[in-house]
Amino acid sequence: MAFKPANNIQDLQYFGEFGGVNPSISDSSTYTFLSAKTMFDTFEGNAEGCYLYSRHSSPSNLYLGEALAAMEGTETATVTASGMGAITPVLLQLCGSGEHIVSSRTIYGGTYAFLKNFAPRLGVSTSFVDITKLDIVEAAITPKTKVLYCESVSNPLLEVADIKGLAKLAKKYNLQLVVDNTFSPLSISPKKLGADVVIHSLTKFINGTSDTVGGVVCGTQEFIDQLRNVNDGAAMLLGSTMDSLRSASVLKNLRTLHIRMQQHSKNASYLAKKFENAGLKTVYPGLESHPSHQLFKSMMNPEYGFGGMLTIDVGSLDKANTLMELMQERNLGYLAVSLGFYKTLFSAPGSSTSSEIPEDEQAEMGLSDGLIRFSIGLDADIERTFDMMHQCMTELGILETEIA
Ligand SMILES: Cc1ncc(COP(=O)(O)O)c(C=O)c1O
């Protein structure tokens, strides 16, 4: 039977403490115990239903975690204070000194910086590979490798990972396949394709209002318990805990994610086709010209489309900058990093979100200076948006012809 992530969210039923239609927000950092014995058992990790201290867990965080686990089809999940606050504990839980990670080379700049510059200080090394080539991924695996790491749709190049193929490799070599699904919530369900751990930066589409950072790790009960273990759990000990007030607000936004993703995808798909037809070098997984279009199609939950992210290449950083400034002046969106907002956001990743990646490596992976990454908004009239964007491009000489 087809996996229906939005139904799983819709079907969750919570009653607030006083019968409210939203769960009551747990506004406490610590919890009382009626007996000292139960407190001891809770520390030992075997007093079901008892809360100890909110860095470990809180009712509000558990509600959000369970909703996201339902969305991803995993046994459970734990929410964190940011996407990086989800990624770093997962990798440090799975890898220790002397161990090795095989990672996609096109990933979010912060994750890249962590693996390249920080993890080696702890003795964890990483090989960065072209994740779309399974033979190259396999060749990079060593007896020390513990993790295969990728983004389902990569930031910023929108490369698509063959999650089923990677899961086969992970099984063969007894590795954990960790997938960051931030760019494709609902559209792609990595666990259903064989991933072991699914991560999101909630900051983006899932929260959707650009008012907070947040993250989540979705996985087995066993792995999430390990992350939260008071003695050696990386999530517990590194302390990137989400605040309960925030998890309550993210949970409320999650309920409209399916409608928002449909609109983001519809608008992005419209613009990508128009940009491509106008002669711009356009990358969008929904375009037939995308090298992994068929692969994305084979993995997707079709109701949610190909996502809200696209890139165009306007040839130079100068042109990219002037175009973005003009589009902002004309109120077509904001010149800002991040994604998933109701307004379109645009930035030049080479000099912003991927600037952690050295220039020669950017060039090697195809991240050119003139690349603009768009997170397409929820615009009600996307034809009008296109006409206005096209106008900006012709005024700046990026496109030559006026629309007929
Ligand atoms: C794909 C991806 N993963 C992770 C992150 C990090 O998330 P956060 O900024 O919430 O820490 C980002 C942020 O841009 C991202 O784009």
The ligand as a Gaussian input file, in Angstrom:
#p B3LYP/6-31G(d) Opt

LIG

0 1
 C       19.847000      20.631000       3.813000
 C       20.137000      21.314000       5.112000
 N       20.426000      20.572000       6.190000
 C       20.705000      21.133000       7.386000
 C       20.720000      22.497000       7.548000
 C       21.052000      23.086000       8.895000
 O       19.902000      23.417000       9.572000
 P       19.809000      24.570000      10.690000
 O       20.176000      25.861000      10.019000
 O       18.396000      24.474000      11.153000
 O       20.795000      24.210000      11.752000
 C       20.403000      23.310000       6.468000
 C       20.401000      24.789000       6.642000
 O       20.423000      25.558000       5.743000
 C       20.105000      22.709000       5.213000
 O       19.813000      23.451000       4.127000

